[in-house]
Amino acid sequence: MTNIDVNTTTLFLACSRQQFIEQSWPRLRVCVESLTDEQVWWRPNEASNSIGNLLLHLNGNVRQWLVTSFDHLQSDRNRPAEFVAKDGSSASELLEKLGATLAEAAQVLGRLTEADLLARYEIQGYSVTGLEAVYHVVDHFGMHYGQILYIAKSLTGKDLGFYSELNKTGRA
């Protein structure tokens, strides 16, 4: 343990940024970049989402829950449209759009204060604290990243090697 005085707010925000922007996002990008545009929009059935839908959905969710809420902007999100799309943007366009949103989210996380995390926000019909909003986004991003990873591995039959350093000993 070091003598550095790190407060809980700073630690929570740094861990949140590290988890979904610095770890999950690059891996998600690798998953999608390994696929064709046709594979990105493939659905196993009508009750399931394509990777394209999940990318649209993640972009909408991060923008609404982090960017517009903490910047006190009006959200113009059309959540149902994220799931009904069957094609449209290419994989690279979807990644570029999500990447831009995540860059904005990183800026938001970099400037939040304890007061911001304790304040209440009305988001998507829910009254939540800022801490709940950040936690929601991190958890939500991780859940859908896992779905995207599973679909990509199912379509390609390849291990993407994200944890290859653990294969021998279980330790990095």
C-alpha positions in Angstrom: 0.0 0.0 0.0 1.3 3.4 -0.8 0.9 6.7 1.1 -1.1 8.3 -1.8 -4.3 9.7 -0.6 -6.9 8.5 -3.1 -10.5 9.3 -2.3 -13.4 6.9 -3.1 -14.8 9.2 -5.8 -11.5 9.3 -7.7 -11.0 5.6 -7.3 -14.6 4.7 -8.4 -14.4 6.9 -11.5 -10.9 5.6 -12.5 -12.0 2.0 -12.1 -15.2 2.7 -14.1 -13.2 4.3 -16.9 -10.6 1.5 -16.8 -13.3 -1.3 -16.9 -15.4 -0.3 -19.8 -13.4 2.2 -21.8 -9.8 1.0 -21.4 -10.5 -2.8 -21.2 -13.8 -3.8 -22.6 -13.9 -1.3 -25.5 -10.6 -2.3 -27.2 -11.6 -6.0 -26.9 -15.1 -5.3 -28.3 -13.5 -3.4 -31.2 -11.2 -6.4 -31.9 -14.3 -8.7 -31.9 -16.2 -6.5 -34.4 -13.1 -5.8 -36.6 -12.8 -9.6 -37.1 -16.2 -9.8 -38.8 -17.7 -8.8 -42.1 -20.5 -6.3 -42.3 -22.9 -9.2 -43.0 -21.8 -11.0 -39.9 -22.2 -7.8 -37.8 -25.9 -7.7 -38.8 -26.5 -11.4 -38.6 -29.2 -12.6 -36.1 -29.7 -16.2 -35.1 -33.5 -15.6 -34.9 -36.0 -12.7 -34.6 -35.9 -12.7 -30.8 -32.2 -12.0 -30.8 -30.1 -9.0 -31.5 -27.3 -8.6 -34.0 -24.0 -7.2 -33.1 -25.0 -4.1 -35.1 -28.1 -3.7 -32.8 -25.9 -4.1 -29.8 -23.5 -1.4 -31.0 -26.3 1.0 -31.7 -27.8 0.2 -28.3 -24.5 0.7 -26.4 -24.0 4.0 -28.2 -27.5 5.1 -27.2 -27.1 3.9 -23.6 -23.7 5.5 -22.9 -24.7 8.7 -24.6 -28.0 9.0 -22.6 -26.8 7.7 -19.2 -23.4 9.5 -19.1 -23.0 12.2 -21.7 -26.4 13.9 -21.8 -27.3 13.3 -18.2 -24.1 14.8 -16.7 -24.0 17.5 -19.3 -27.6 18.4 -18.5 -28.6 18.0 -22.2 -31.9 16.7 -23.6 -31.6 13.2 -24.9 -33.0 12.5 -28.4 -32.4 8.8 -28.1 -34.8 6.4 -29.9 -34.1 3.2 -28.0 -36.6 1.0 -29.9 -34.9 1.9 -33.2 -31.7 0.4 -31.9 -33.3 -3.0 -31.9 -35.4 -3.0 -35.0 -32.5 -2.1 -37.4 -31.6 -5.0 -39.6 -28.7 -3.3 -41.5 -27.5 0.1 -42.3 -24.2 1.3 -41.1 -21.0 -0.7 -41.7 -19.1 -2.2 -38.9 -16.4 0.5 -39.1 -19.1 3.3 -39.0 -20.7 1.7 -36.0 -17.3 1.4 -34.2 -16.4 5.0 -35.1 -19.7 6.3 -33.7 -19.4 4.3 -30.5 -15.7 5.3 -30.2 -16.7 9.0 -30.4 -19.3 8.6 -27.7 -16.9 6.7 -25.5 -14.4 9.6 -25.9 -17.1 12.0 -24.7 -17.9 9.6 -21.8 -14.2 9.5 -20.8 -14.2 13.3 -20.6 -17.3 13.2 -18.4 -15.8 10.6 -16.1 -12.7 12.7 -15.9 -14.4 15.7 -14.5 -17.1 14.3 -12.2 -17.0 15.2 -8.6 -18.4 13.6 -5.4 -21.3 16.1 -5.7 -22.1 14.9 -9.2 -22.2 11.3 -8.0 -24.5 12.1 -5.1 -26.9 14.3 -7.2 -30.1 12.8 -8.6 -30.8 12.6 -12.3 -33.9 11.6 -14.3 -32.7 9.2 -16.9 -35.0 7.1 -19.1 -37.8 7.6 -16.6 -35.7 6.5 -13.6 -34.6 8.7 -10.8 -31.0 7.7 -10.0 -27.9 9.1 -8.4 -24.9 9.9 -10.5 -23.1 6.9 -8.9 -26.0 4.7 -10.0 -25.8 6.1 -13.5 -22.1 5.4 -13.9 -22.4 1.9 -12.3 -25.3 1.2 -14.7 -23.3 2.1 -17.8 -20.2 0.0 -16.7 -22.4 -3.0 -15.9 -24.5 -2.7 -19.0 -21.5 -2.2 -21.3 -19.9 -5.3 -19.9 -23.0 -7.4 -20.3 -23.4 -6.5 -24.0 -19.6 -6.8 -24.6 -19.9 -10.4 -23.5 -22.8 -11.0 -25.9 -20.7 -9.5 -28.8 -17.7 -11.6 -27.8 -19.8 -14.7 -27.8 -21.4 -14.0 -31.2 -18.0 -13.2 -32.7 -16.5 -16.3 -31.4 -19.5 -18.4 -32.6 -19.3 -16.9 -36.1 -15.5 -17.2 -36.5 -14.7 -20.3 -34.4 -11.7 -18.4 -33.1 -10.3 -17.7 -29.7 -9.4 -14.0 -29.7 -6.7 -14.6 -27.1 -7.7 -11.9 -24.6 -6.6 -13.9 -21.6 -3.8 -16.0 -23.2 -1.3 -14.9 -20.5 -3.4 -16.9 -18.0 -3.3 -20.2 -19.9 -0.2 -21.7 -18.1 -0.6 -20.6 -14.5 -3.8 -18.8 -14.1 -1.8 -15.6 -13.3 -0.6 -12.7 -15.4 
